[in-house]
Amino acid sequence: MFRAALLVAALAFTGCGSDPPRAARKTPAPIPPAGRGGPPDARAVGFRAGDGVGLRGRLFGRGRSAVVLAHMGNRPDNESDWYPLARRLAREGYLVLAYNRRAVCTGEAHPYDCSAGPNDFGTSWQDVIGAVKFLEAEGASRVAVAGSSIGGTAVVFAAQTGRIHPAALISLAGVNHISTYSMDRAGIQRIGGAKLFVCARRDPDGAADSARELSGWAREPKRLVLLDSDLHGTDMLDRRQRTAVPLTALIVRFLRGAMPPA
């Protein structure tokens, strides 16, 4: 699904990421003002990625247990892919942030929540870092990170850098050993908290193999789930698909067990 775009990504990462030398760091972009438009049941917010790029997103619900949702990498994909799950998690008692990866907007005719920066998959793990730090500044005492496709890869990579310490992690069809990311056993074993690796058994991008590999490397507690589907990532959460209800229930149960609402 995002294979073609990955081939043109500019940066490659192997193992644990590192910050650039202080002298080489760019002045952070201003925190963007909240976007306009979008769903009325969510609060528009702006924040900075870990490397200073200005990002926008939507907050659903409230509470001190918070969840970051990182979307897929296809051109139509954006934060709205997560809205149904975000609303469900908000009803369960979580504070939920669905945000747009750098260079992504929500909506076609009337775009909103436009994030700044270049369309670079290789640095999108920095977006995850910024999202977690933003939720902590909003008062969250525990944060879970969940991502789909390149978002799933990015949340795992961000966690293994040690710059965030999620209470729970969900990789939904995240792919390893691609042009932008290649993680190893040592890096994955640095990740604490509960971990859920979930994918379609016949995923078109080979994510099932990555789910098996990452789960095999990860420390307990962990769980691997392969669903009977040939859909990729959050496409399985589309309410028209038979995977939507069981996948949503799986995610809710996992989070409630790993990080109960508070």
Backbone torsions as a table, in degrees:
resi	resn	phi	psi	omega
1	MET	NA	-45.3	179.2
2	PHE	-110.0	14.9	-172.9
3	ARG	-61.8	-43.2	-176.5
4	ALA	-64.2	-40.8	-179.6
5	ALA	-66.9	-33.9	180.0
6	LEU	-62.4	-32.0	-176.0
7	LEU	-67.8	-20.3	180.0
8	VAL	-104.6	4.0	178.9
9	ALA	-64.0	147.4	-169.5
10	ALA	-86.7	-27.8	-170.8
11	LEU	-115.1	149.2	174.4
12	ALA	-121.2	143.3	-179.7
13	PHE	-128.2	138.4	175.7
14	THR	-129.1	126.8	178.5
15	GLY	67.5	-146.3	-173.6
16	CYS	-76.2	137.0	179.0
17	GLY	-76.8	164.3	177.5
18	SER	-141.9	153.1	179.3
19	ASP	-78.4	151.4	175.1
20	PRO	-70.0	158.2	176.0
21	PRO	-53.9	147.7	-175.9
22	ARG	-54.1	-40.5	-177.5
23	ALA	-65.2	-24.1	-175.7
24	ALA	-91.8	-7.6	-176.6
25	ARG	-70.9	140.5	178.5
26	LYS	-85.0	154.5	175.0
27	THR	-63.3	127.9	-177.7
28	PRO	-59.7	142.9	174.9
29	ALA	-67.5	153.3	176.8
30	PRO	-59.7	148.7	173.9
31	ILE	-62.9	123.8	-176.4
32	PRO	-70.3	146.0	173.1
33	PRO	-64.7	157.4	179.6
34	ALA	-59.9	147.4	178.3
35	GLY	-70.9	168.9	179.0
36	ARG	-117.7	152.3	-176.3
37	GLY	86.5	-165.2	178.8
38	GLY	85.9	-176.5	-174.2
39	PRO	-67.8	137.9	-178.4
40	PRO	-75.9	-12.5	-177.6
41	ASP	-92.4	12.9	178.6
42	ALA	-135.4	152.2	-179.4
43	ARG	-95.6	125.8	176.9
44	ALA	-73.1	137.0	-178.5
45	VAL	-139.4	158.8	172.8
46	GLY	-128.2	146.3	179.7
47	PHE	-159.4	173.9	179.7
48	ARG	-105.0	143.3	169.5
49	ALA	-69.5	171.6	-179.0
50	GLY	-61.0	-24.7	177.9
51	ASP	-101.8	12.3	172.7
52	GLY	97.2	-8.1	-180.0
53	VAL	-66.2	136.2	-179.3
54	GLY	-77.3	128.2	-178.2
55	LEU	-124.1	158.2	176.9
56	ARG	-130.1	153.2	179.3
57	GLY	-164.7	-166.5	-178.5
58	ARG	-132.6	135.9	175.3
59	LEU	-102.5	129.7	175.5
60	PHE	-115.1	142.2	173.1
61	GLY	73.1	-163.0	178.8
62	ARG	-158.5	167.4	179.5
63	GLY	135.9	171.2	-179.5
64	ARG	-96.3	-5.9	170.6
65	SER	-102.2	119.4	-170.5
66	ALA	-123.8	155.9	-177.7
67	VAL	-131.2	129.6	172.9
68	VAL	-95.8	134.4	178.5
69	LEU	-120.8	115.9	-178.2
70	ALA	-107.7	124.9	-170.3
71	HIS	-84.9	175.6	-179.2
72	MET	-74.4	179.5	-171.2
73	GLY	-109.8	1.3	176.5
74	ASN	-67.4	158.6	-176.7
75	ARG	-57.3	-41.7	-179.8
76	PRO	-75.8	-13.2	-173.6
77	ASP	-76.1	141.5	179.4
78	ASN	-162.0	-173.1	-176.7
79	GLU	-55.7	-29.1	-175.7
80	SER	-66.8	-18.3	175.1
81	ASP	-56.0	-28.3	-174.6
82	TRP	-95.8	-6.7	-171.9
83	TYR	-54.0	-46.1	180.0
84	PRO	-59.2	-44.1	178.6
85	LEU	-68.0	-39.4	178.7
86	ALA	-58.8	-42.4	178.9
87	ARG	-65.0	-40.7	179.2
88	ARG	-63.6	-45.3	179.7
89	LEU	-65.3	-35.2	175.9
90	ALA	-62.3	-40.8	177.5
91	ARG	-65.6	-27.1	178.1
92	GLU	-77.7	-10.3	177.1
93	GLY	109.5	14.1	-179.8
94	TYR	-99.7	153.5	165.2
95	LEU	-90.7	125.7	-171.0
96	VAL	-126.9	130.2	176.2
97	LEU	-112.2	114.4	168.4
98	ALA	-104.4	121.6	-174.8
99	TYR	-127.8	162.5	175.5
100	ASN	-93.2	125.4	173.2
101	ARG	-55.5	156.1	-180.0
102	ARG	-48.3	137.4	178.5
103	ALA	74.0	9.0	-176.7
104	VAL	-111.0	141.6	172.8
105	CYS	-117.4	161.6	171.1
106	THR	-101.7	134.8	178.2
107	GLY	93.5	150.7	179.8
108	GLU	-103.9	-63.5	-177.2
109	ALA	-68.3	-38.9	-179.1
110	HIS	-130.4	78.5	-175.2
111	PRO	-65.9	146.3	177.2
112	TYR	-144.0	169.7	-178.4
113	ASP	52.0	46.4	179.9
114	CYS	-76.8	124.5	176.5
115	SER	-92.8	151.3	-177.4
116	ALA	-85.7	-175.3	174.3
117	GLY	88.8	171.2	178.5
118	PRO	-78.8	156.2	178.7
119	ASN	-80.5	80.6	-171.6
120	ASP	-123.5	105.3	178.0
121	PHE	-59.1	-35.0	-172.7
122	GLY	-66.1	-20.8	177.2
123	THR	-109.0	7.2	-177.2
124	SER	-69.6	-14.6	172.4
125	TRP	-63.4	-28.0	176.0
126	GLN	-66.0	-28.9	176.2
127	ASP	-63.9	-39.3	178.0
128	VAL	-63.6	-43.6	177.9
129	ILE	-56.6	-48.7	-179.1
130	GLY	-63.9	-37.8	179.9
131	ALA	-63.8	-42.9	178.6
132	VAL	-64.2	-46.4	-179.6
133	LYS	-62.4	-36.6	178.1
134	PHE	-63.1	-46.2	-179.9
135	LEU	-64.7	-36.3	176.2
136	GLU	-64.0	-39.3	176.7
137	ALA	-67.2	-25.4	176.8
138	GLU	-79.8	-1.8	176.4
139	GLY	107.8	4.4	179.2
140	ALA	-69.6	132.1	177.1
141	SER	-92.5	-23.4	177.2
142	ARG	-139.8	139.8	-177.4
143	VAL	-131.4	133.7	170.6
144	ALA	-106.1	148.8	177.4
145	VAL	-119.3	134.0	178.8
146	ALA	-135.3	136.7	179.3
147	GLY	-144.9	156.0	-179.0
148	SER	-122.0	134.9	178.6
149	SER	59.0	-122.8	179.1
150	ILE	-63.1	-28.8	173.9
151	GLY	-65.2	-37.1	176.5
152	GLY	-65.8	-40.1	176.0
153	THR	-64.4	-42.0	-176.9
154	ALA	-65.1	-39.3	-179.3
155	VAL	-67.9	-37.2	177.7
156	VAL	-66.1	-45.5	-179.5
157	PHE	-62.0	-44.0	180.0
158	ALA	-60.0	-41.6	-178.4
159	ALA	-66.3	-37.5	-177.1
160	GLN	-78.3	-8.6	173.2
161	THR	-72.7	-21.0	-176.5
162	GLY	84.3	1.5	178.9
163	ARG	-82.2	-15.7	171.4
164	ILE	-132.2	156.8	-178.7
165	HIS	-134.4	74.9	-176.0
166	PRO	-66.2	143.9	175.4
167	ALA	-71.1	-25.6	179.0
168	ALA	-152.5	152.4	-178.7
169	LEU	-138.6	135.3	176.1
170	ILE	-126.1	121.3	172.8
171	SER	-109.8	110.9	-179.5
172	LEU	-102.1	98.5	179.9
173	ALA	64.1	32.3	171.6
174	GLY	-69.8	143.0	-176.0
175	VAL	-116.0	133.1	176.9
176	ASN	-102.0	164.9	176.8
177	HIS	59.0	55.1	175.7
178	ILE	-119.7	-179.5	-172.1
179	SER	-64.6	-24.0	-176.8
180	THR	-102.8	-22.9	-176.0
181	TYR	-142.7	135.2	170.2
182	SER	-143.7	106.9	-176.0
183	MET	-102.1	153.5	-177.6
184	ASP	-120.6	175.4	-176.5
185	ARG	-58.4	-44.3	-177.0
186	ALA	-60.4	-41.4	179.1
187	GLY	-66.3	-44.5	-178.3
188	ILE	-65.2	-34.7	-179.6
189	GLN	-71.9	-10.1	174.3
190	ARG	-77.2	-15.4	-174.3
191	ILE	-80.0	123.0	176.4
192	GLY	-92.2	-171.2	178.0
193	GLY	73.8	175.5	179.0
194	ALA	-79.5	144.9	-175.5
195	LYS	-132.6	135.2	176.7
196	LEU	-124.1	120.4	175.3
197	PHE	-110.3	117.2	-175.0
198	VAL	-134.5	143.1	-174.4
199	CYS	-162.6	159.6	170.1
200	ALA	-71.9	139.4	-179.8
201	ARG	-59.9	-35.0	-179.8
202	ARG	-111.9	42.9	179.9
203	ASP	-55.2	131.9	-175.3
204	PRO	-70.6	-15.0	-178.4
205	ASP	-106.2	13.4	177.8
206	GLY	73.8	19.1	-176.9
207	ALA	-69.0	-21.9	179.5
208	ALA	-62.6	-38.6	177.4
209	ASP	-64.0	-40.3	178.2
210	SER	-66.3	-39.5	178.8
211	ALA	-60.9	-42.7	178.3
212	ARG	-63.4	-44.1	-177.9
213	GLU	-64.9	-50.8	-177.0
214	LEU	-63.7	-41.1	177.7
215	SER	-63.9	-39.8	179.0
216	GLY	-62.7	-34.0	179.8
217	TRP	-80.1	-28.6	-170.3
218	ALA	-69.0	151.7	174.1
219	ARG	-79.1	155.7	171.3
220	GLU	-67.0	153.1	-3.7
221	PRO	-78.1	141.1	-178.7
222	LYS	-153.7	160.9	176.9
223	ARG	-150.0	139.2	174.7
224	LEU	-114.8	128.0	178.0
225	VAL	-130.8	123.9	174.7
226	LEU	-112.0	117.6	-176.5
227	LEU	-89.8	151.3	179.3
228	ASP	-78.2	85.7	-175.5
229	SER	-160.6	163.0	171.8
230	ASP	-120.0	21.7	179.6
231	LEU	-94.8	157.7	-176.1
232	HIS	-108.1	127.6	170.0
233	GLY	56.6	-133.6	-176.4
234	THR	-68.5	-7.2	171.1
235	ASP	-58.9	-26.4	178.5
236	MET	-74.4	-13.5	177.9
237	LEU	-92.2	-4.5	175.8
238	ASP	-59.6	126.5	-173.5
239	ARG	-62.0	-14.9	177.2
240	ARG	-80.3	-11.0	-177.4
241	GLN	-97.0	145.4	-178.3
242	ARG	-70.0	-12.7	177.2
243	THR	-81.8	-14.7	-171.7
244	ALA	-60.7	-50.1	-176.1
245	VAL	-66.7	-51.3	-180.0
246	PRO	-65.5	-34.0	178.9
247	LEU	-69.0	-42.8	176.6
248	THR	-59.6	-45.9	179.4
249	ALA	-61.4	-40.2	178.2
250	LEU	-60.4	-47.0	-178.9
251	ILE	-64.0	-43.7	-179.8
252	VAL	-62.5	-46.2	-179.9
253	ARG	-62.2	-42.7	179.9
254	PHE	-61.1	-47.3	-178.0
255	LEU	-67.4	-40.8	178.9
256	ARG	-62.6	-34.8	177.7
257	GLY	-76.4	-38.1	-176.3
258	ALA	-85.2	-33.0	-174.8
259	MET	-150.8	79.2	-177.9
260	PRO	-58.0	150.5	177.5
261	PRO	-58.1	145.0	178.3
262	ALA	-146.0	NA	NA
